[in-house]
Amino acid sequence: MRIWLLPLAVLALSSCGSSAGDGAVEVAIIGTPDAMFDDGVRLAPAAQLVRAATNEGLVALDASGQVVPAIAERWIVTDDGLSYIFRLRDSSWPGGEEIEAGEVRDQLRRTIARLEGTSLGLDLANIREIRAMTGRVIEVRLNAPVPDFLRLLGQSELGLVRGGSGAGPMAMSRGEDSDPLARLSALPPESRGLPAREDWEDAARPIAVRALAADKAVAAFAAGDVDLVLGGSIVDFPEATAAAGPLSRGTIQVDPAVGLLGLTVRRESGLLADPSRREALSMAIDRPGLIQAFGLGGWRENSWIVPPEAFTAPAYGRDRWAGMSIAERRQIAAGRVAAWVGPGREPVVRVALPRGKGSDLLLRQLAEAWASIGVTTRRAAPGEAADLELRDVLARYVSPVWYLNQFNCRLGAGLCAPAADALVKQAQAARDPAQREVLLAEAHRALVDSEVYIPLGVPVRWSMVRGTLGNFLPNAFAFHPLFPLSQPTT
């Protein structure tokens, strides 16, 4: 069986389902219960969804991944792109006190300070000042234009909270430790600055969210116990396809996601001490063939760190080694490995991967590719130092800056290139778009030349969706907010 992603994959499992459109929407997010309730600034996907449902920021992301009003009911952007002025809606905190610009300003300042040392903190580095202009108007000033700034403000980490509770759009109650369930219910429209509706309680469905391991989530969906499974990745994709039998109910949907799926170089030693040999490992991978074992069609491979389409005017083609067959690439790669091998030099790479059937399959594909150039692949045991580590992360916005900031030396996520970081910093400070693109292209070249990462392609993100469930939309950011699921189908 082959699932196609053009632009999204939908695999029909059956027309039956446990949900008839009333009662609670039962949602399983692949992950751990502890991660779902995390309140830090490095949120797991499950925590991002729960935070977005309960702690809105100035803006939010809707079911299609687009920016929509939240605490701010409207905004304007100055012509130079350096000032964003938001008018707050007439709404209140759960205790009944009005949400005012001064408190929003203070919270944003504190959150941005806490994000120091994260990739999102780097993305927000152009914020110069946040000020309250009146009781309901707040301005954010930038040092240089940030084309994706509103999308950044819509990230879950920038949600607002007072006394442990946010301003919605949903309220949450939790089960006991033995029942780690999040129960979400929509707040009255008038508390969110919207016109009152007499029938809102009848129209809005509650949502029950639990975090489960992939196999348990798939089994719960197949049994009709949950209406929606979120957070699937390539690591557990075989779990979903294995469920595509006559007893399953619903559809598998694969997002047309953007982001990074590849291998971060963790150690600059042995075989991987030289960039040319790190490139040899990358050259040896048959990326189009890599995904065939997963039965997923339409997947977009990538041999660059930043995909060409992220630039307004791409400076390079889709294939890094255009004009060379995979056999020719492997011949060159094998020569580089052979030239290094000698007494006490064993061509072995240890790869760290999360547990899952997809990881096992991916490791076999990589091992076959690297065996063709004389390299032995071993899976790093838990706690063992690895040479390479799987990196599987969704983009928050589509820009070279996002990709390049993922490898900033300050993050300590693997090998890095200080020269690339310096160029990205210059680019973020540039007010001229053309100059910005030139600097970002130079930063990308510096990062590629350093061979700090072996790209494979776009992340794989899948969901299992009951046919009766409305307001679920696959999107490029694979972000599926919970609040729209509670609302009548539009």
N, C-alpha and C positions, 0 to 999 in steps of 0.2 A: 504494500500500500504506500502511495506517495502523496504527501500533502503539499499543495502549491501555495506559495506566498506571492500572489500577483494581483493587487498589491497586498492582499491579506489572504490567509488560508482559512477555509471553513470546511471542516469535516463533519458531515451529518452523522450523528450516532443513532438518533431515533426521534420520533415526534412526541414520545411520552415524557412526562415530567411530574414531579411532586408538587410544583407550585402552580396554582390556578390563578395567580395574579392578585391574591389577597393574603393576609397574614404576613409574617416576617420574611424578608429576603434572607436566606441562609447563605453566607459567604465563607469560604475557606481560603485563606491566604497561605501559600507555601512558605513556611518559616517556623520559628520557635515562638512560644507564647511570650517569653521574656523580651524578645526583639520587638514584638507588636506594641508593647507598652513603653518602649524606650523614650526618654524625654531629653536626650542629649542633642548635639548638633551634627552627629554622624548617624543619621537615621537609616535603619533597614527599610526595605520597601514596604513591609507591613506597617511599620511605625509611620512612614510617610502618609499612607492612606488614612490611618486613624487620626493623625494630627490634622490632615487637611479637612477631615470631616468635622472636627470639633474646634479647631483653632484657626480661623481664617486670618489672612493677612490683608494688606491693602487691596490686592487683587487675588484671583484664584484661577485655576485651570478647570475647564469644563470637560464633558465626556469626550469631546473630540480633540482635547489637548490645547484648545485656544484660551487666550487670556480673557477673563470676564470680571466685572465688578465684584467686590467683596465688601470689606469694611469701607473702602472708597466707592462711592456710587458713580463717580465720574472723575475725569482728569484731563488735563491739557499738557502738551509738551511744547516747549518753546522751539522756534524755528532752528536754532543752533543745536538743539538736542541736549542742552546742558542743564535744563531745569524741567522737572516733573512736578506739577502742582495738582494735588489730590483734594477733592472735597469729600469729607467723610459722610456716610449716611447717618440718618437720625436714628441711632440704635443704642442699645445698652448692654452692659455686662450682665452675666447671670444674676448678680445681686440687685440689679435694677438701676445702677448708676450709669449715667450717660458716658459713652465712649468719646473722649476728647482728644484733640490733636496733640496736646502736650504729653499725655501719657503714651500715645502711639509713637511719638518722636523718641521718647526715652526708651521705650521697649526696643525699637528698631536699633537705636545706638548700642544698647546692651547686647542684643543678639549678634549684630555685626562684629562687635568686639570678641564675642565668644567663638565666632567662626574663624578667627585668626588661626592660620595653620591648616585650614581645609581648602579643598579645591574651590568650593563655593565662596569662601572668603577671598580667594584670589580673583574670582569672577566679579566680586563686588568692590574691588580695590579702587575703582574710579569714583566712589562716593566721596564727595568733599564735605558736604554739610547736610544735615537734616534739621529743619526748623518748623515750628508751629507758627503759622501766619495769623490765624484766628482760632477760635475754639473748635472749628470744624474744618479747617484748611491746613494742610501740611505740604511743605515743599522739600523735595530732594534735589540737591544740586550736585552735578558731576564735574569732574576735572576735564573729561573728554566724552564725546558721545559714546553710548553703549547701545547698539541697535537692538539688542535683545533684553534691554533692561526690565521691561514689564514682565517678561517671562521669568526673570530672576526673582523679582519681587513676589511672584506667584508660587515659589517653592515652599514646600511644607515647613521647612526649617524656619521660615520667616513668619509663621503664624503667631498671632497675638494671644496672650493669656493673662488672666488676673486671678490670683488665689487658687491656682491649679485648674481653673476652668477657662475655656475660650468662649468667644461670642458666637459659636456655631459654625456652620448652619445646623449642626446636630449636637445633641447632648448625649453623653455616654455614661452608662453605668456598667460596673464590672461584676463578674461572678466571683465566687470564692477561689482561693488558690487551687483547689482541686477541680475547679471548673473555670479555666481561664478564657472566659467568653466576654467579648465587648458587645454590649447592647446599645444600639444607636437609635435615637428618635429625633425627627425633625423638630426644630423650634418653631413657635408660631411666627408667621410672616411679619407681624407688626413688631416683634422683638428684633427683627433683622432689618428694620427700616423699610419694609414693604407694606402695601395695602393689606388690611385685614381680610381674611377669607373665612366665612362661616364653616365651610366644608373641608378646611385644610386637614383636620385630623382624620377624616374619612379617606381623603385622597392620598395622604402620605403614609407609606408603609414603613414600619420599623425594620431595622437591619441587625442581624445577629452575625458577628464576625468572630471566627476562631482561626488560630494559626495551627497548621498541621504539616507533617512531613508529606512529601509529594505522593508517596504511595497511598497514604491514608486519605489524602484529599481526593485523589482520583477514585479510590474505592467508595468514599462517601458520595461523590457525584454519581457514580455508576449505580449506587444503591438508592438514589433519589433523596438522600439526606441533605444535600446542599444544592443550591441553585446556580452557584458560580464558584469557580476555582480561579484564583488570580496568582500571579507571581511565578509562573513556570518559566524555566530557562532551558538552555541546551543540556544542562546537567541532568535534568529529569524529563526531557522531552520523550524518551522511549516509554516512560510511564504512561503518558497521555496516549500515544499511538497504540500501545498494548491494550488500552481500554476501548478501542474503536471496534467493538464487537456487537453482536445482536442484542446483548443485555444492557448496553450503555444507553444513556439518554441525553440528547442535547447536541452541541457542536463544539469542536475544537477550533479556536480562532487564534491565528498567529499575527501579531502586530507587525507592520512594516517599520520595524524599529531602527533607530540610529544610535550609534555609540561605539564602544570598543569591545571587541572580542578577540583576544590574542594572548600572547605569553610575555609577561614582564621578565626581563633579565634581572635576577636577584643578586647574582655574584659574578664579579669580573675576575674569574680565575680559571685555570686549567684550559680546557678547550675553548671556553668563552672569554678568555682574557683579551682576545684580539677582535676588533669590530668585523674584520673580513670573515672570520670563522663564525661569528654570530650571524652575519648575513648569509653564510653558507646554509645554516639551518633553515633560514627563512626561504631561501631559493629552492630548497629541496621539496617544499610542501606543494602538492597539487591542490590548490584551494577549491577549484570547482569540484574535484573528485572527493574532497574531504567530507562534504555534506551529503554525498550520495548515500552513505551508509545510514543516514538518519531518515531517509525518505522524505526530505523536505525540498521542494522545488521552489525556485524563485529567490533563494537566498543570495545576498549580494556579498561576494568575496571582496577583499581589499588587501593590497600588498603595500599600501602606504599607511602612515599613522593618521594623517588627515586625509579623508577622501577628497578627490579633486573637486567634487561638486560643492564642497563647503566654501570654496573660494568663489568670488564673483567672476574672476577671470582665471580659470585654472592654469597653472604654470607647468603642469605635467599631465600625462595620460593616465588612463585607468590602470594599466599594468606596469608595474615598476620595471619589469624585465621584458618589455614589449619586443617582439621579433625573435624571442628565444623559446624553443620548445622546452617542455619539462625535462626531457632527456638531456638537452644541452645544458640546462641549468644544473641538473644533478651532476653532470660530468665535471663542471667547474667547481661545484661545491665539494665533490669527492676529492678533487685534487688539493683543495685547501686543507681538508682534514688529513689526507695522507701526508702532506708536507709537514704537518705538526706532530704526527704520531712518531713515537720513538721510545727508548727505554724509560720506563716509569711514567709514560704518557698514554693513558687509556682514554679513548674517545667515548666518554660516557656523559650523558646529561640526566639529571634528576629533576623530575617535573612534579610540582605540587598541584593537586587537583582536589576539589571537594568530592565527597562521596556521591555516587549516583551512577546509574546505568549509562547516562550520556557521557559522563567523564570517562568511564571505562572504554566506551566506543571511540571517543576522541583520542584517548591515549593510544589505542591500537592503531588508529590512522596515522598518528604522528610517528609512532615507532616504526611502522612500515616505510614511511617516507625517509626517515633518518637512517634506517638500516641500508637503504639504497646508496647512501654516501659513506657508509662505514661507521656509523655512530650507533651506539647502544643506548636505548632509552629505558630508564627505570623510574618507577613511581616513588616519590619521596614519602617515607613513612611519617605519620604524625609526629611533629616535633623535630624531624630531621631537616637539616639545612638543604634547601632546594636551589638548583641553578635557574630554573624557570618556574613561573607561577601563573596560573590562569588568571586573566583579567577580563571580567565580564561586567560591564557597567553601561547603563543607559545615559545618553546625552541629555543634559537639561535644556540645551538649546543648540541650534545648528550654526556653529561658527568655528573657524579654526582656533579661536581663543579657547573654547571649551576643551578641545582635544589636546592642545599644547599644555594647558594648565594641569592636565591629569598627570603630567610627567615632571612637574616642577620639583626642583631639588628639596624645597622646604617640606614637601609631603613625606619624604623618606619612603617612597613606595617601591624603590628599586633603583637601577642605574638611571642617571639623569645627565643633562648637558647644561652646565651653567651658562654657556654662551646662548643657548636657545632661550633660557629664562630671561636673560638680559634683553634679548630682542623682543620677546613678548611684552615685557614691561614697557619698552619704548613704543611698541605698537598700540598698547592700551592708552598711552598718553597722547597719541597722535590724533589731531582733530581732522586731518585730511584723510578721507577714506582710501584714496589711492596709495598714499604713503603707508597707511596702516596695512594694506594688503601686501605691499612689498616687504615690509618688516616681518609680517607673519609668514610669508613664503620663505624668507631667509631663516627664520626660527625653525620652521619645519625641516628645511634642508640640514640645519645643524643637528637636529634631533635624529633625523634619518641617518646621517653620516656616523653618529655615535652608536647606532644599532642597539638602542636600549630596549627595544620592543619588537616582537615578532607578530605582526598583525595577521589575522585570519579573515575577518569580515565583520558583518554587523551582528549585534547580539540577537539571540533567538528568545522571544518572549511569547508564551502561549497562555491561553485561558480556556476553561471549559464553561460553556454558557448554555443555560437552560433555554429552550426555544420560547418559553413564555416570558422571559425576562426582557424588559425594555430598557432603553437608554444606555446600552452598552455599545461603545464604538471603538473599534481598533484604531490606533493612531501611532504616529511616528515616535512618540515619547513613551509609549506603552504604559501610560499613567491612566488609571481608571478610577476616578473619584467615586466615593461611596454615596454621597448625597444624591446625585442624579438618579441612582437606582431606586431611591425611595419615592421619587416623583412620578406622576402619571406620564405615560409615554407621549412624547410630543411629535 
